[in-house]
Amino acid sequence: MTDLTNLGDRFRFTLFTNDAALTAEADSAGIDRVGPDLERLGKIERQGGMGRWISDHAEDELPAVFAVLRRASHFVRCNPPHTGLADEIHRLIALGAETIMLPHFHTPDQARDFVRAVNGRARTVLLVETVSSAAKVAQLSKIEGVDEIHFGLNDLSLDLGVNNQFAVLCSTFLEDTCAALTALDFPFAVGGIGRALDATLPVPSDLVYAQYPRLGATGALLSRVYFNGLQKAQLAQEISKTRDRLNYWSRQPARRLLAARDELQAYLPTTPSVRPVGR
């Protein structure tokens, strides 16, 4: 089982952006994967009108973004499974993609089709954001060519009917699902994070940070709120603070991590309980 002490030192940050200037700063700041979010199909139908971000990034922006990267992986989120996915993946790899994330799939067969289309030409990340895919994470992790799993909390909350991503983060549903991957020593990421010790957020970022060592996760997206009021030149300093704070929480005893979960849960509105996977 992976030792999570000093988790922040090896924590994997992913940033969605089509801004070449921000990409260059992110690369210098030590963000691990950077690139556009191309997911469109079905997303407005799922999330439209809920105040959640819908990307307007485009394929033809990939070369300009990737051209300024020196160390970070050339990252892109493609569309969910559809009849043209193999052709889409071929184009993305031709444009320089090195890591590709598949969103909103439901079955292991869809994951296999995705991996088959990539065919070893890029690293693969499965974005688990449906109950049906979450129920099969152990099976998904054993598909040859799958490199990582990422739990997407926005769509998972919608699929679970709780309409609150932090309710999922605190749930036994996610805890049990992550435990299945931890037992297999398979790498996984969870949701997104804001800046370390950001007191301006409705939910304290510090309590969110505590959930990563509790769950065994080793990566996250940098959320849009991470950049609220942040100058690009400050990014390296903030990433360093984020790693330091994750290190702090990774050294805390289990009882302190559980207490942080309970503190986080106290911030949540009353929502329906999140059912365990498979029940």
N, C-alpha and C positions, 0 to 999 in steps of 0.2 A: 504493500500500500504506500502511496506517495506521502512523503513527509512534507507537511504544509508549513513548517517553521520557516520564517522569512519568505512567506508567500509572495510578497510584493516584489522581491528581486527578480522573480521569474514569471510574474503575472503578465498575461498577454492582452494588450490593449488593441482594439479595433476601432477605426474611425471611418464613418461614411462621409465622404466629401467629394465635390467636383471642383473645388477651389484649389488651383495650383499653388498659390501663395501659402495657403493654410497647409497644404500637403507638404511643402518644403519645410515649414516650421515643425510639423508633426514628425517628419522624418528625423530632423535634428534633435527633437525632444525625446526620442526613443520610443515613439509609438510603433507598435510591431506590424500592423497591417493597415493600409490606407487605400481608399478608392471609392468609386461611385456606387450608389445603390440604385439598381435598375429595376427593382421589383415594381410592377404595375398591375399585372393581371389579377383581378379580383380584389385588390386591396381597397379601392374606394368603396366597393360594395360591403366589405367587412368593417372598415374603419372610418369611412366618410361621415362627416357630421359629428365626430366625437372629439374633435380638437387634436387629433393625433397626426403627426407629420406624414405627408405623402410626398415621396421624392419626385423631383422633376429632372433628375440626372439622365444623361443620354449616352449611348454607346460611343458616339463620336467624340466624347470628352475624355475617354480613357487615355489616348496617347499623350495628351498634354499633362494629365495628372501623373501618369506613370513616368514621364520623362524626367521629373524632378526628384524621384525617389532614388536614394543611394543605399539604404539599408533595409527599409521596411518592405514587407511583401506587397506586391501589386495585388490589391484585393478588389473583389467585386461581388455584389449580391445579384444573382440572376433572377429571372421570373420563376414562379412555381411550375410544377410539372404541366406541360402542355405539348401539343403535337409538334411544335417547332423547337423544343428545348435543345435537342442535339445540335441543330444548326446554330442556335443562339450561342451555345457553349463553344462551338468551333470558332465563331466570330470573336468571342471574348478572348479566347486563348491566342488567336491570331493578332489581337490588339495588345497583347502583353500580359494578360491576367495570369497570376501565379497561385492565387488562392481564390476559390469560388465557393460561395455559400448558396445552398438550395433552401428557399423558404417554403413554408406552408404545404408540405407534403403530408400524406396520410399513411402510406404503406411501405413496407420494406421493398416491395417490387419497384415502387417509384424511386426509392433511394438507389436501388441497383441500377435502374435505367440511367440515373444521373451519373453515377460512378462510371458506368460503361461509356457514356458519352465523353466524360473527361479523359478516360483511358490513360491515366497516369501522367497526363501532361500538366497537371496543376494539383495542388493540395485541395482537399474537399472538406467542407464543413456542412453538416446537416443542421438546419435550423428547426428545432423541434418546437412547434407552437400549436399543435393540435393534440387533443387527448388521445386520439388513436395512435399517433406516432410516439407519444410519451409512454404509452403502455408497452411499447416494443423496443425500448432503448437498448436493452441487453442484446437483442437480436440485431439491431442496427449497428451496434458497435463491432459486431463480428463480421460485417460485410467487408470483404477484401477491397481495399481502396478508400474506405472511409477513414479520414484522419482525425476528425474531431466532431463533437456534438455541441450545439449552442442552444440553450433554452430561451425562447423568445416570450417574454412575460406579457406583453400587450395582447397578442393573439391568444395565448393560453388563457388569460383572464376572460376573454370574450367566449372562448370555447367552453370554459367551465361555468360561465354565467355569473361571474363575480364582479366583472367590470372594474377591477382594481388590481394592478400588477403587484402591489406590495402584499396583498392578501395571498397571492400565489407564492411570493417569496417566503412568507412565514408559514406556509402550509405543510402538513404532513405529506400531501400529494407530491410536492417538489422534493421534500426531504427523502422520501422513499425512492423516488425516481433517481435522484442523484446518488443515493446509496448503492443502487444497482450498478452504476458506472464506477463508483469508487471501489467497489469490491472487485471489479475487473481491471482496475488501474488504467481506465480509459480516460483520456483528457476531455474535459468539458468546460464550457463557459456558461454564464448566466446573465441575462438581461443587460442593463446598462447602469453606469454610475455617474454621479456628479463629482464636483471637486471635493477634496478632503476638507472636513470640518466646515463645510459651507452652511452657515447659520441662516441663510436667506431662503432656504427651501422649506416647503410645507412639511416634509418628512426629513429629519436630520440625516445627512449623508453618512455620518459616522455609524449610525445604527444599520444602515444598508451595508457598509463595508464589513461589519461583523458577520454578515451572513455568508460571506465567501469562504472563510475557513470552516465555518460551521457545516456548510454543505459540501466542502471539498472542491469547490470550483477554482479554476486557475486562469480565468479570463473573463472579460466583459467588453461590451461596447462603451465608448465614451458618449454619453448622452448629449443632447443638444444643450441641456442646462449647464453642462460642464463649461461651456464657452460664454455663458451669460456675463457680460461686463469684462470679459477677459481679453487683454491685448495679446496678439499672436506672439510677441516677444516674451510674454510671461509663461508660455506653455511649458517649456522645459522645467521651470521651477515648480509648476503645479503638478506635473507628472512625477517629479521627484517626491513631492509631498504625498501624492497619492500612493506611491510605492511604500513610503515610510509608514503611512497609516495602515496599509494592508499588512505590513510586517508587524506592526503593533498588535493588531487583532489576531494575527496568526500565532502569537505567543501567549494568548490568553487561555486560561483553562476552560474546559467544556461548559462548566456551570456559568461562567461569565458570558460566553457566547449565547447560551440559552436565555440568560437574563436580557441580553441585547435584543434577541428575537421577541421576547415578551414586551419589551419597551417599544419596539417598532410596531408591534401589533396593537398597542394601546393608541397609536395615532390613526388607526384605520377606522373608517365608518363601519357601522354594522352591515355585514354582507352575509349572503348564504355561505354555509360551510363548504370548503373545497373537498370534494370526495377523493378518496385514494384511487390510484390507478387500478383499473381492472374491477372496480366494484360498481 
